[in-house]
Every structure is written in structure tokens, then in C-alpha cells.
Amino acid sequence: MIDKITQSLTNKIRKEMPDIDDERAEIINYGLQILLGEVPKIFIMLAIAYVLGVFKLSLLTFLILLPYRTFSGGFHLKTHIGCIISTTAFYSGVALLSKSIVLDNITKYFLIFAIGIFGIIMIRLYAPADTENVPIISKKDRRQKQILSYITFIIGLGIAAFIKNNVILNIIIFGYLVQTCMITRLAYKITNNKYGYELYENA
């Protein structure tokens, strides 16, 4: 539904501006998909979070994880309903988990260390994890996003090591763990996704 709307809008824009080539039209179409698909999805997620009683925590989770999630990427489900469900489960699930668990210092530092090692390896192997619809082909862009993935990941875990607020600590630890799992090859296989850049490399 949204795909048809954005394609129709893109076609109308191209009629008004004939100098727009296919590549620019594809960028415009993708931007419209983000505007009409992703933004409402966030509001729906927050509305569900409000019903679950974790509105503020879900919003905080979204803001804390946004930098690392933006640079590292991850799989996308094939339908908008699936995306809404997965987005809600991700942010509200992490918020609920963070609210209900208290970690002692030994467990805290062990998890930070273990997730840190796991994350660095996965970022090295898979970040930025793109998709078929939005492949990241440029080696320069891929390298920049990978470096930024490292930076945001390490800074986040560094903050977790010193922060006293248990809820924010849990959001970073569990949120970073789940996000890192979302860029792995196993997660892509389970959700029937493919890394976009690999399709171009193998073409």
C-alpha cells in the first residue's frame, strides 16, 4: 500500500521536474517511504508502549539505541505490519526488560565485557548490515559506517560501565545485544533477508 503511494508520488514529482533521472527518482522514492512508513511506525510503537505503561522508557530506549542502530544497520521484515510488530517488540521489549532486572556489579561487568567482544566481532564481519532494497555499495560509505558503528558501540558500553542508573544501564546492555544480533547472518537467514552489497559483489 505504502509502496504504491510513494511510487505514485514519485511519478508525479518526475512529471513536474523532468530533469530527475532514475537514480534521483529512486532516492526520492526511498525518502518518501521513510517519511510515510518509518515515521508513523515509530508513533504506533510509542502508542503501544503507552498502553503497556512504558512510554517514557521506550522513547528513551529509541533515543539511546538510535546512533548504533543507524550506523550498524540490520534486517527489515517484508511487510509494514511485520516491521511495526518487530519495532514495538524491540524497543518496548528492551524497556520492559530493563525495568524489571537489577544487575549486580559482577554480572554487569561480565555482560559488558562479553557483549563488547561479541559486538566488535559482529561489527567487523557484518556492519553496516544493509538490505536488498537499500544496498550500501560504496566501499567508502561502508567503511565510514563501520567505523561509526565501532565508535557508538564502544562509547555506549563505556557509559554503561560507569553509569549508576540501573534502567539506563540495562537499556544499553540489552539493547546493544539485541541490535548486534540483528546484523548477524543467522538473523538474516531467519527473517529471509539478504545483505544487499553481497548481491552486487556476486553479480
C-alpha positions as CSV (number, residue, x, y, z in Angstrom):
1,M,0.0,0.0,0.0
2,I,2.7,2.5,1.1
3,D,4.9,1.4,-1.8
4,K,2.2,2.2,-4.3
5,I,1.5,5.6,-2.7
6,T,5.2,6.6,-2.7
7,Q,5.7,5.4,-6.3
8,S,2.7,7.4,-7.4
9,L,4.0,10.5,-5.6
10,T,7.5,9.9,-7.2
11,N,5.9,9.7,-10.7
12,K,4.1,13.0,-10.1
13,I,7.3,14.7,-9.0
14,R,9.1,13.4,-12.1
15,K,6.3,14.8,-14.3
16,E,6.7,18.2,-12.6
17,M,10.5,18.0,-12.8
18,P,11.5,16.1,-16.0
19,D,15.2,16.6,-15.3
20,I,15.1,14.0,-12.5
21,D,16.8,10.8,-13.6
22,D,16.2,7.2,-12.5
23,E,18.8,7.3,-9.8
24,R,17.5,10.5,-8.2
25,A,13.9,9.2,-8.5
26,E,14.9,6.1,-6.6
27,I,16.4,8.3,-3.8
28,I,13.2,10.4,-3.7
29,N,11.0,7.3,-3.6
30,Y,13.1,5.8,-0.7
31,G,12.8,9.1,1.2
32,L,9.1,9.1,0.8
33,Q,8.9,5.5,2.0
34,I,10.8,6.6,5.1
35,L,8.5,9.5,5.7
36,L,5.3,7.6,5.1
37,G,6.4,4.3,6.5
38,E,9.0,4.7,9.2
39,V,7.8,7.8,11.0
40,P,4.2,6.5,11.5
41,K,5.7,3.2,12.7
42,I,7.6,5.0,15.5
43,F,4.4,6.7,16.6
44,I,2.5,3.5,16.6
45,M,5.2,1.8,18.6
46,L,5.1,4.7,21.2
47,A,1.3,4.4,21.3
48,I,1.5,0.7,22.1
49,A,4.3,1.4,24.6
50,Y,2.0,3.9,26.3
51,V,-0.7,1.3,26.7
52,L,1.9,-1.1,28.1
53,G,3.0,1.6,30.6
54,V,6.5,2.0,29.3
55,F,6.1,5.1,27.0
56,K,8.9,7.1,28.5
57,L,11.3,4.1,28.7
58,S,10.5,3.1,25.2
59,L,11.2,6.6,23.9
60,L,14.4,6.7,26.0
61,T,15.4,3.2,24.5
62,F,14.8,4.5,21.0
63,L,16.9,7.6,21.5
64,I,19.8,5.7,23.2
65,L,19.9,3.0,20.6
66,L,19.4,5.2,17.6
67,P,23.0,6.1,16.8
68,Y,24.3,2.5,17.0
69,R,21.3,1.1,15.1
70,T,21.6,3.8,12.4
71,F,25.2,3.0,11.6
72,S,25.2,-0.8,12.1
73,G,22.0,-1.5,10.1
74,G,20.1,-4.7,10.4
75,F,17.4,-6.8,8.7
76,H,14.0,-5.5,7.7
77,L,10.8,-7.5,7.6
78,K,8.9,-7.8,4.3
79,T,5.7,-6.1,5.4
80,H,4.9,-2.9,7.2
81,I,2.8,-4.8,9.8
82,G,5.8,-7.1,10.4
83,C,8.0,-4.0,10.8
84,I,5.6,-2.4,13.3
85,I,5.5,-5.6,15.4
86,S,9.2,-6.1,15.4
87,T,9.9,-2.4,16.1
88,T,7.4,-2.5,19.0
89,A,8.8,-5.8,20.3
90,F,12.4,-4.4,20.1
91,Y,12.0,-1.1,21.9
92,S,9.2,-1.9,24.3
93,G,10.6,-5.3,25.0
94,V,14.0,-3.9,25.9
95,A,12.3,-1.2,28.0
96,L,10.2,-3.8,29.9
97,L,13.2,-6.0,30.4
98,S,15.4,-3.1,31.6
99,K,12.7,-2.0,34.1
100,S,12.4,-5.4,35.7
101,I,16.0,-6.6,36.0
102,V,18.6,-5.5,38.5
103,L,22.2,-6.5,37.8
104,D,24.9,-6.8,40.5
105,N,28.4,-5.4,39.7
106,I,30.0,-8.7,38.8
107,T,27.2,-9.6,36.3
108,K,27.2,-6.1,35.0
109,Y,30.9,-6.0,34.1
110,F,30.8,-9.6,32.8
111,L,27.9,-8.7,30.4
112,I,29.6,-5.5,29.3
113,F,32.8,-7.5,28.5
114,A,31.1,-10.4,26.8
115,I,28.7,-8.2,24.7
116,G,31.7,-5.9,23.9
117,I,33.7,-8.8,22.5
118,F,30.7,-10.2,20.6
119,G,29.8,-6.8,19.2
120,I,33.2,-6.0,18.0
121,I,33.5,-9.3,16.1
122,M,30.0,-8.9,14.6
123,I,30.6,-5.3,13.5
124,R,33.8,-6.4,11.9
125,L,32.0,-9.2,10.0
126,Y,28.7,-7.6,9.1
127,A,28.3,-3.9,9.8
128,P,26.9,-2.0,8.1
129,A,24.3,-4.7,7.6
130,D,22.3,-3.5,4.5
131,T,19.4,-5.0,2.6
132,E,18.4,-5.8,-1.0
133,N,16.2,-2.7,-1.2
134,V,18.8,-0.3,0.2
135,P,22.3,-1.7,-0.5
136,I,25.4,0.1,0.6
137,I,27.7,-0.4,-2.4
138,S,30.4,2.3,-1.9
139,K,33.4,1.0,0.0
140,K,34.0,4.4,1.4
141,D,30.4,4.6,2.8
142,R,30.7,1.1,4.2
143,R,34.0,1.8,5.9
144,Q,32.6,5.1,7.4
145,K,29.5,3.4,8.8
146,Q,31.5,0.5,10.2
147,I,33.9,2.9,12.0
148,L,30.9,4.8,13.4
149,S,29.4,1.5,14.5
150,Y,32.5,0.8,16.4
151,I,32.6,4.3,18.0
152,T,28.9,4.4,19.0
153,F,29.1,0.8,20.3
154,I,32.2,1.3,22.4
155,I,31.1,4.7,23.8
156,G,27.7,3.2,24.8
157,L,29.3,0.3,26.6
158,G,31.8,2.7,28.2
159,I,28.9,4.7,29.6
160,A,27.2,1.6,30.8
161,A,30.4,0.6,32.8
162,F,30.2,3.8,34.8
163,I,26.6,4.8,34.9
164,K,24.7,4.4,38.2
165,N,21.1,4.4,36.8
166,N,20.2,0.7,36.6
167,V,17.4,1.1,34.0
168,I,19.7,3.1,31.5
169,L,22.4,0.6,32.2
170,N,20.1,-2.3,31.2
171,I,18.8,-0.4,28.1
172,I,22.4,-0.1,26.8
173,I,23.4,-3.7,27.7
174,F,20.3,-5.5,26.4
175,G,19.6,-3.1,23.6
176,Y,23.1,-3.3,22.2
177,L,23.0,-7.1,22.5
178,V,19.7,-7.4,20.5
179,Q,20.8,-4.8,17.9
180,T,24.1,-6.6,17.4
181,C,22.2,-9.9,16.9
182,M,20.0,-8.2,14.3
183,I,23.0,-7.7,11.9
184,T,24.2,-11.3,12.0
185,R,23.9,-13.8,9.2
186,L,21.7,-16.0,11.4
187,A,19.2,-13.2,11.9
188,Y,19.1,-12.6,8.1
189,K,18.5,-16.3,7.4
190,I,15.7,-16.5,10.0
191,T,14.0,-13.4,8.5
192,N,14.7,-14.4,4.9
193,N,16.8,-11.3,4.2
194,K,19.9,-10.9,2.1
195,Y,22.8,-8.5,2.5
196,G,22.5,-6.0,-0.4
197,Y,26.2,-5.5,-1.0
198,E,26.8,-9.2,-1.4
199,L,24.3,-9.4,-4.3
200,Y,26.4,-6.8,-6.2
201,E,29.7,-8.4,-5.3
202,N,28.4,-11.8,-6.6
203,A,26.7,-10.3,-9.7
